[in-house]
Amino acid sequence: MLGGIAFELVFTSAVIYLPVLQGIFGTRGLSVAQLAFLVPFPFVVGGCDETFR
């Protein structure tokens, strides 16, 4: 499971940030403000998951 999650994170990062893949998939890198907005969400989801178990 952890290997699959690691692969997903690496592949998604490559699609977003590697120029060759940006051209193929039509993506562009996220700004610092966008990344800062996303940082708390894994903790919120994890906290909710642990609360309702």
C-alpha positions in Angstrom: 0.0 0.0 0.0 2.7 2.5 0.9 4.6 1.6 -2.3 1.5 2.5 -4.3 1.1 5.8 -2.5 4.7 6.6 -3.0 4.5 5.9 -6.7 1.4 8.0 -7.0 3.1 11.0 -5.4 6.2 10.7 -7.5 4.2 10.2 -10.7 1.9 13.1 -10.0 4.8 15.4 -9.1 6.5 14.5 -12.3 3.4 15.3 -14.4 3.1 18.6 -12.7 6.7 19.8 -12.6 8.7 18.1 -15.4 8.6 20.3 -18.5 8.4 17.3 -20.9 5.3 15.9 -19.1 3.8 19.4 -18.7 3.6 19.6 -22.5 2.0 16.2 -22.9 -0.6 16.6 -20.1 -1.1 20.4 -20.4 -0.1 21.1 -16.7 2.0 23.7 -15.0 3.7 23.9 -11.6 1.8 25.0 -8.5 2.6 28.3 -6.9 3.8 28.6 -3.4 0.5 30.1 -2.3 -1.4 27.1 -3.9 0.9 24.6 -2.1 0.5 26.4 1.2 -3.3 26.2 0.8 -3.1 22.4 0.3 -0.8 21.6 3.2 -3.4 21.4 6.0 -5.8 19.1 4.1 -4.0 15.7 4.8 -4.0 16.5 8.5 -7.7 17.4 8.4 -8.6 14.2 6.6 -6.4 12.1 8.9 -7.9 13.7 12.0 -11.4 13.1 10.8 -10.6 9.5 9.9 -9.2 8.9 13.4 -12.1 10.7 15.0 -14.8 8.5 13.4 -13.1 5.1 13.9 
